[in-house]
């Protein structure tokens, strides 16, 4: 059964040197900060920062403060569901039918399940939350 959640993404800047992502990952593990997703370049023209979607935003905020990480936050929507032919397309069509433009999406499938993260314009966040029935 499809499950939508409204989550918080944090964007951090990492030094552009070998081992920085490994160091951050070890610190997150040591602080028991669960991560749903992380991705992105750490440097370069396309790099606005490294993106982290934690299980618990409050725990991540405390971690970031303790470790002096400058962050900014963005709302993100997370869909999980069984991978069945046409289900993802129907969900995306539903969002499009509501007149909401998806600005960025990242997804992955494995073992008959898929997960999708969706970002929309700030002006559409509350409309999408209402459309999906999430707080």
C-alpha positions in Angstrom: 0.0 0.0 0.0 1.3 3.4 -0.9 2.6 5.6 1.9 3.4 9.3 1.6 5.3 11.2 4.2 6.3 14.8 4.4 10.0 15.0 5.5 12.7 17.6 5.8 15.8 17.7 3.7 18.9 19.4 5.0 21.6 20.7 2.7 25.2 21.0 4.0 28.4 22.1 2.5 31.3 19.6 2.8 34.9 20.4 2.2 36.1 19.1 -1.2 38.6 16.6 0.0 39.0 12.9 0.2 37.2 11.2 3.2 34.8 14.0 4.0 31.7 12.0 3.2 33.1 9.0 5.1 33.8 11.2 8.1 30.3 12.6 8.1 28.8 9.2 7.7 30.8 7.8 10.7 29.7 10.8 12.8 26.1 10.3 11.9 26.3 6.6 12.8 28.0 7.4 16.1 25.3 9.9 16.9 22.6 7.3 15.9 21.1 9.7 13.3 19.2 7.6 10.8 19.3 8.6 7.2 16.7 7.9 4.6 18.7 9.3 1.7 21.7 11.4 1.0 23.1 12.5 -2.4 24.7 15.3 -4.3 28.0 16.8 -5.3 30.2 18.3 -2.7 31.9 20.8 -5.0 31.6 22.2 -8.5 29.3 24.4 -10.5 26.2 22.3 -9.9 26.9 21.9 -6.2 24.7 23.9 -3.9 25.6 21.4 -1.2 25.2 17.8 -0.1 21.6 16.7 0.5 20.6 14.7 3.6 17.1 13.4 4.4 17.1 12.1 8.0 14.6 9.9 9.7 14.3 12.4 12.5 14.8 16.1 11.6 15.1 17.2 15.3 17.9 14.7 15.9 19.7 15.9 12.8 19.3 19.5 13.8 20.9 18.7 17.1 23.7 16.8 15.4 24.3 19.7 13.0 24.5 22.2 15.8 26.8 20.1 17.8 29.2 19.6 14.9 29.0 23.2 13.6 27.4 22.3 10.3 25.8 25.1 8.5 22.6 23.8 7.0 19.4 25.0 5.3 16.2 23.0 5.1 13.7 22.2 2.4 10.4 20.2 2.6 10.4 16.9 0.6 7.8 14.3 0.1 8.6 10.6 0.3 6.5 7.8 -1.4 7.0 4.1 -0.7 5.0 1.4 -2.4 5.1 -2.0 -4.0 6.5 -1.9 -7.5 3.6 -2.7 -9.8 3.2 -1.8 -13.4 1.7 1.7 -13.8 1.5 2.7 -10.1 4.2 5.3 -10.2 2.9 6.8 -13.4 -0.6 7.0 -11.9 0.7 8.8 -8.8 2.7 11.3 -10.9 -0.3 11.9 -13.2 -2.4 12.6 -10.1 0.1 15.3 -9.0 0.2 16.8 -12.5 -3.6 16.7 -12.6 -3.7 18.9 -9.5 -1.5 21.4 -11.4 1.5 20.9 -9.2 4.9 21.0 -10.9 7.6 18.6 -9.6 10.9 20.4 -9.6 13.1 17.5 -8.7 12.6 13.8 -8.1 14.9 10.9 -7.0 13.8 7.3 -6.8 15.0 3.8 -6.5 13.5 0.3 -6.7 14.6 -2.9 -5.2 13.1 -6.2 -4.1 9.6 -5.3 -5.5 9.4 -2.0 -3.6 10.2 1.5 -4.7 10.9 4.8 -3.0 10.5 8.3 -4.5 11.5 11.7 -3.1 9.7 14.7 -4.6 10.5 18.4 -4.3 8.1 21.1 -5.5 8.2 24.9 -5.5 7.7 26.5 -2.1 4.3 27.9 -3.3 3.1 24.3 -4.0 4.3 22.6 -0.8 1.0 23.0 1.1 -1.1 22.2 -1.9 0.8 19.0 -2.5 0.6 18.0 1.2 -3.2 18.5 1.0 -3.4 16.6 -2.3 -1.5 13.7 -0.8 -3.2 13.8 2.6 -0.1 14.3 4.6 0.7 16.8 7.4 
